[in-house]
Amino acid sequence: MSSSEIEWEVRVDDGFVYKRRRRNPPNDADDHHQPPPSAAADGEAEERIRRREIKKRALKRVMERYRKELDMWESLSSTLADMKSKIPCTPPSPPPSPPSDPTASTSVIGPSIDELLLQVDTQAALIGEMGNLCDVAEAMVAEKEEMVTRSLLELPVWGSPRDLVAALNDGGGGDDDLID
């Protein structure tokens, strides 16, 4: 058979596309008598479908976890933005120059003290809200740490050796007799 007579076919297998020589040229008579796919091919297809479903479920769980975490951070960010908007934007006024008249000094000092007290109260409220944000962030970190610790402690390696072998064999049996 010459190279111009070779028939090529394009195959797609597990996401890979490649070109190979056709083994048997298609024949109209053969199309009617093709055997059904083998059980091994069906098993492989079912296994691929099962693995794909497992991956989808895992990705959905991860996506949901990240979505919850993003919502929490957005809430914290909006709270911080609200706190920033509550802070007065006016810079503190410079200290007043000493008045020449001693009776006028109480009227000049009085408003500046009120402004300073207002600033101190605002800063105290801001510090309190920042403390609350820190408490929320610490609670989030503690919860995440607890989840990681719990997942590590639930590993089968911490159980009895027989349970570990059973988990490794996934119920394969027989190897439990090796550990006494």
Sequence and secondary structure as in RCSB ss.txt:
>XXXX:A:sequence
MSSSEIEWEVRVDDGFVYKRRRRNPPNDADDHHQPPPSAAADGEAEERIRRREIKKRALKRVMERYRKELDMWES
LSSTLADMKSKIPCTPPSPPPSPPSDPTASTSVIGPSIDELLLQVDTQAALIGEMGNLCDVAEAMVAEKEEMVTR
SLLELPVWGSPRDLVAALNDGGGGDDDLID
>XXXX:A:secstr
  TTT  EEEEEETTEEEEEE SS   HHHHTT     HHHHHHHHHHHHHHHHHHHHHHHHHHHHHHHHHHHHH
HHHHHHHHHHHS  S         SSTTTHHHHHHHHHHHHHHHHHHHHHHHHHHHHHHHHHHHHHHHHHHHHHH
HHHTSGGGS HHHHHHHHHTS  SGGGG  
